[in-house]
Amino acid sequence: MEALVQVLRDAPPHWVPRAAASEVRDEVLALYPYRWTNFLYELAGVLSTPYVLWFTIPHHSQDIVDFLHRCTVSQELPHTAALAHFCAPFDTSSVEGEGVL
């Protein structure tokens, strides 16, 4: 554990003197989970993404397009002939609908 604390550049200063403490070990495991845990999260994402894209998104596609249309701002870029389109920051309380965010 002490070697790990020495290698980490962004380790909090309170880890260095207490590198062998179980509290430091728990904090490290919270920040850097095991590889198999990351693998399971990635696998769940790979398996759930087709479901979301195939079954959920088509029912809400018009709502998504309407939202992007309402929040998109067109702006001419200075010193160029280009026109930029970007989604403007918005207040989430103004979005209508139950369970949107």
C-alpha positions as CSV (number, residue, x, y, z in Angstrom):
1,M,0.0,0.0,0.0
2,E,2.9,2.4,0.8
3,A,4.3,1.8,-2.7
4,L,0.9,2.7,-4.2
5,V,0.6,5.9,-2.3
6,Q,4.1,6.9,-3.4
7,V,3.2,6.3,-7.1
8,L,-0.1,8.2,-7.1
9,R,0.4,11.8,-8.0
10,D,-3.0,13.0,-6.8
11,A,-3.0,11.1,-3.5
12,P,-4.3,13.2,-0.5
13,P,-1.6,14.2,1.9
14,H,-3.2,12.3,4.8
15,W,-2.6,9.0,3.0
16,V,1.2,9.2,3.1
17,P,1.8,8.8,6.8
18,R,-1.1,6.3,7.3
19,A,-0.6,4.2,4.2
20,A,-1.0,0.9,6.0
21,A,-4.3,2.0,7.7
22,S,-7.5,0.2,6.8
23,E,-9.2,3.6,6.3
24,V,-6.7,4.5,3.6
25,R,-7.3,1.1,2.0
26,D,-11.0,1.7,1.9
27,E,-10.6,5.1,0.4
28,V,-8.3,3.8,-2.3
29,L,-10.8,1.0,-3.1
30,A,-13.6,3.5,-3.3
31,L,-11.6,5.6,-5.9
32,Y,-10.0,2.7,-7.8
33,P,-12.4,-0.3,-7.9
34,Y,-11.2,-3.8,-8.8
35,R,-10.8,-4.6,-12.5
36,W,-13.6,-7.2,-12.4
37,T,-16.0,-4.6,-11.0
38,N,-15.2,-2.3,-13.9
39,F,-15.6,-5.2,-16.3
40,L,-19.0,-6.0,-15.0
41,Y,-20.1,-2.3,-15.3
42,E,-18.9,-2.2,-18.9
43,L,-20.6,-5.5,-19.7
44,A,-23.9,-4.2,-18.2
45,G,-23.5,-1.1,-20.3
46,V,-22.9,-3.1,-23.5
47,L,-25.9,-5.3,-22.8
48,S,-28.3,-2.5,-21.8
49,T,-27.5,0.0,-24.5
50,P,-29.3,-1.9,-27.4
51,Y,-32.4,-2.1,-25.2
52,V,-32.4,1.6,-24.5
53,L,-31.7,2.5,-28.2
54,W,-34.2,0.0,-29.6
55,F,-37.2,0.3,-27.2
56,T,-36.9,3.5,-25.2
57,I,-35.5,6.2,-27.5
58,P,-37.9,5.8,-30.5
59,H,-40.9,6.6,-28.3
60,H,-39.2,9.8,-27.1
61,S,-37.4,10.9,-30.3
62,Q,-39.8,13.7,-31.1
63,D,-39.4,15.1,-27.5
64,I,-35.6,14.9,-27.9
65,V,-35.7,16.8,-31.2
66,D,-38.1,19.4,-29.8
67,F,-35.8,19.9,-26.8
68,L,-32.7,20.4,-29.0
69,H,-34.7,22.8,-31.2
70,R,-35.8,24.9,-28.3
71,C,-32.3,25.0,-26.7
72,T,-30.1,25.5,-29.8
73,V,-28.7,28.9,-30.4
74,S,-27.2,30.0,-33.7
75,Q,-24.4,32.5,-33.5
76,E,-22.0,33.9,-36.1
77,L,-18.4,33.4,-35.2
78,P,-16.3,36.5,-35.1
79,H,-13.5,36.8,-37.8
80,T,-14.9,33.9,-39.8
81,A,-17.8,33.3,-42.2
82,A,-18.9,30.3,-40.1
83,L,-22.2,30.0,-38.2
84,A,-22.1,28.0,-35.0
85,H,-25.0,26.0,-33.6
86,F,-24.8,24.9,-30.0
87,C,-27.1,23.9,-27.2
88,A,-27.4,26.8,-24.8
89,P,-27.3,26.4,-21.0
90,F,-30.7,26.2,-19.6
91,D,-32.6,26.2,-16.3
92,T,-33.8,22.6,-15.5
93,S,-36.8,23.9,-13.6
94,S,-38.2,25.3,-16.8
95,V,-38.3,21.8,-18.5
96,E,-41.8,20.4,-18.3
97,G,-42.6,16.8,-17.6
98,E,-42.5,14.4,-14.7
99,G,-39.2,12.7,-14.1
100,V,-37.3,14.5,-16.9
101,L,-34.2,15.0,-14.8
